[in-house]
Amino acid sequence: METRLFDRYELAMAVPVTLDRRRQKIKSFGEPKFLLNEIAEVTQIRKEGRWPDGSPSMSTNLSVRFQSSRHFDLSEWKKTVEAGGDFAVIGFTLLTNSPAPGFDYLRKDWEMRMSKQP
């Protein structure tokens, strides 16, 4: 699971799972782990080139510069939830009114990827 917050942060949660031999059912799962990234800036990098047949080719990639990151566990997540979503209780104060330059590029890319998932 991942989401974006305040046009400046990425919050991700990962849950380790063990699947059965056919990889169709979850046999067991572990405790979730969390990662909160603060993004300093996102830039768009365009590359122009040629395909082997000589036709023009263009690609666009994103470059993300991170300001800081914070890994935390379920107990710290519960503290954050009990504090009404205030990450300061685990030592990570969010800037809620200072969007990262270029964050729109990242949001649009994320929304496009999410719309393609089943």
Helices and strands as residue ranges (DSSP letters): E 2-5, E 9-14, E 17-19, E 26-29, E 33-50, E 56-72, H 74-82, G 87-90, H 103-115
